[in-house]
């Protein structure tokens, strides 16, 4: 039987930014501009944990922002 590498279930902010190929500041900007959308939210409040599904959405947003 072939074993596959287990996928992580959580990623830090640094890991998420690295996987997406963006800086932490760019990641925070994506989250703030496209996900949080709360004018009363502090500007630099990072999400400290990202799940694989979060990275899928953020990957789509990075593609949109580059085109």
C-alpha positions in Angstrom: 0.0 0.0 0.0 1.3 3.4 -0.9 1.3 6.0 1.9 0.8 9.6 1.0 2.1 12.6 3.0 -0.4 13.8 5.5 -1.7 17.3 4.8 -1.4 19.8 7.5 -4.7 21.0 9.0 -3.4 24.4 10.2 -0.9 26.9 8.8 0.6 29.9 10.5 0.5 33.3 8.9 4.1 32.9 7.7 3.4 29.5 6.3 0.3 30.6 4.5 2.0 33.6 3.0 4.9 31.4 1.8 2.6 28.8 0.3 0.7 31.6 -1.6 3.9 33.3 -2.8 3.1 36.6 -1.1 4.5 38.6 1.7 2.8 38.6 5.1 1.7 42.2 4.5 0.1 41.2 1.2 -1.7 38.3 2.9 -3.0 40.6 5.6 -4.2 43.0 2.9 -6.0 40.2 1.0 -7.8 39.1 4.2 -8.6 42.7 5.2 -9.8 43.8 1.7 -11.7 40.6 0.6 -12.7 38.7 3.7 -13.0 40.8 6.8 -14.5 43.9 5.1 -15.2 45.4 8.6 -14.4 49.1 8.8 -14.2 48.9 12.5 -11.7 46.0 12.5 -8.1 47.0 13.4 -5.9 47.3 10.3 -3.1 44.9 11.4 -5.1 42.2 13.2 -3.7 39.1 11.6 -5.4 35.7 11.5 -2.9 33.5 13.2 -4.2 30.2 11.9 -5.3 29.3 8.3 -6.9 26.0 7.2 -6.4 24.4 3.8 -9.8 25.7 2.7 -8.7 29.3 3.6 -5.7 28.8 1.4 -7.8 27.7 -1.5 -9.9 30.9 -1.3 -6.8 33.1 -0.8 -5.1 31.4 -3.8 -8.1 32.4 -5.9 -7.9 36.0 -4.6 -4.1 36.2 -5.4 -4.9 35.1 -8.9 -7.5 37.8 -9.2 -5.3 40.5 -7.8 -2.5 39.6 -10.3 -4.6 39.9 -13.4 
